[in-house]
């Protein structure tokens, strides 16, 4: 991932941290789905995270749009568009959630 140099204020940093923490919970839900093959909770978790970010009015539009791109891709991956098996869908979803996680971490680390 390229170096990310975006200045954020304390309110934006707090919002990113909140999103990051929710993202970690979502990753856990998707990992559970991978193990149990029950996708309902994972889908709900991904949808909830997407909605949280979509409704945000604190983050800079560029940051919000990039996070939304990763989350929308995760949502598509966990649906039937992600593959035929639960393992394929959960795996692809985790890949996109990982990209969102890395992006948020890079922003936060560049603003220490």
C-alpha positions as CSV (number, residue, x, y, z in Angstrom):
1,X,0.0,0.0,0.0
2,X,1.3,3.4,-0.9
3,X,2.3,5.8,1.9
4,X,-0.7,7.7,3.1
5,X,-0.2,11.3,4.2
6,X,-3.6,12.7,5.2
7,X,-4.0,15.2,8.0
8,X,-6.8,14.4,10.4
9,X,-8.0,16.2,13.4
10,X,-8.8,14.7,16.8
11,X,-12.5,14.2,16.1
12,X,-11.6,12.4,12.9
13,X,-9.0,10.3,14.6
14,X,-11.6,9.3,17.2
15,X,-14.1,8.4,14.5
16,X,-11.4,6.3,12.7
17,X,-10.6,4.5,15.9
18,X,-14.3,3.8,16.4
19,X,-14.6,2.4,12.9
20,X,-11.4,0.4,13.3
21,X,-12.8,-1.2,16.5
22,X,-16.1,-2.0,14.8
23,X,-14.1,-3.4,11.9
24,X,-12.3,-5.8,14.2
25,X,-15.6,-7.1,15.5
26,X,-16.8,-7.5,11.9
27,X,-13.7,-9.4,11.0
28,X,-14.4,-11.7,14.0
29,X,-18.0,-12.3,12.8
30,X,-16.8,-13.2,9.3
31,X,-14.1,-15.5,10.8
32,X,-16.9,-17.2,12.8
33,X,-18.9,-17.6,9.7
34,X,-15.9,-19.2,8.0
35,X,-15.8,-21.8,10.8
36,X,-19.5,-22.4,11.3
37,X,-20.7,-21.8,7.7
38,X,-23.5,-19.6,9.0
39,X,-23.3,-16.3,7.1
40,X,-26.3,-14.3,8.6
41,X,-24.4,-12.7,11.5
42,X,-21.4,-11.9,9.2
43,X,-23.6,-10.3,6.6
44,X,-25.4,-8.2,9.2
45,X,-22.1,-7.1,10.7
46,X,-20.7,-6.1,7.3
47,X,-23.9,-4.2,6.4
48,X,-23.9,-2.5,9.8
49,X,-20.3,-1.3,9.4
50,X,-21.1,0.0,5.9
51,X,-24.1,1.9,7.2
52,X,-22.0,3.4,10.0
53,X,-19.4,4.7,7.6
54,X,-22.0,5.8,5.0
55,X,-23.8,7.9,7.5
56,X,-20.6,9.5,8.9
57,X,-20.2,13.3,8.5
58,X,-16.9,13.7,10.3
59,X,-14.4,12.0,8.1
60,X,-12.9,13.8,5.1
61,X,-14.7,12.7,1.9
62,X,-11.6,11.1,0.3
63,X,-11.0,8.9,3.4
64,X,-14.7,8.0,3.7
65,X,-15.0,7.1,0.0
66,X,-11.9,4.9,0.1
67,X,-13.1,3.0,3.2
68,X,-16.6,2.7,1.6
69,X,-15.1,1.2,-1.5
70,X,-13.4,-1.5,0.6
71,X,-16.5,-2.2,2.6
72,X,-18.8,-2.3,-0.4
73,X,-16.4,-4.8,-1.9
74,X,-16.6,-6.8,1.3
75,X,-20.4,-6.7,1.2
76,X,-20.4,-8.0,-2.4
77,X,-17.9,-10.7,-1.5
78,X,-19.9,-12.0,1.4
79,X,-23.1,-12.1,-0.7
80,X,-23.7,-14.7,-3.4
81,X,-21.5,-12.6,-5.7
82,X,-18.5,-13.7,-3.7
83,X,-18.6,-17.4,-4.8
84,X,-20.6,-20.5,-4.3
85,X,-19.2,-21.7,-1.0
86,X,-19.2,-20.1,2.4
87,X,-15.5,-20.4,2.5
88,X,-15.0,-18.5,-0.8
89,X,-17.4,-15.8,0.3
90,X,-15.9,-15.4,3.8
91,X,-12.4,-15.5,2.5
92,X,-13.0,-12.8,-0.2
93,X,-14.8,-10.7,2.4
94,X,-11.9,-10.9,4.8
95,X,-9.5,-9.9,2.0
96,X,-11.5,-6.6,1.5
97,X,-11.9,-6.0,5.2
98,X,-8.2,-6.4,5.6
99,X,-7.6,-3.7,3.0
100,X,-9.9,-1.4,4.9
101,X,-8.0,-2.2,8.1
102,X,-4.6,-1.5,6.6
103,X,-5.9,1.8,5.1
104,X,-7.2,3.0,8.4
105,X,-4.0,1.9,10.2
106,X,-1.9,3.8,7.7
107,X,-3.9,7.0,8.2
108,X,-3.7,6.8,11.9
109,X,0.0,6.0,12.0
110,X,0.8,8.9,9.7
111,X,-1.0,11.2,12.1
112,X,0.8,10.2,15.4
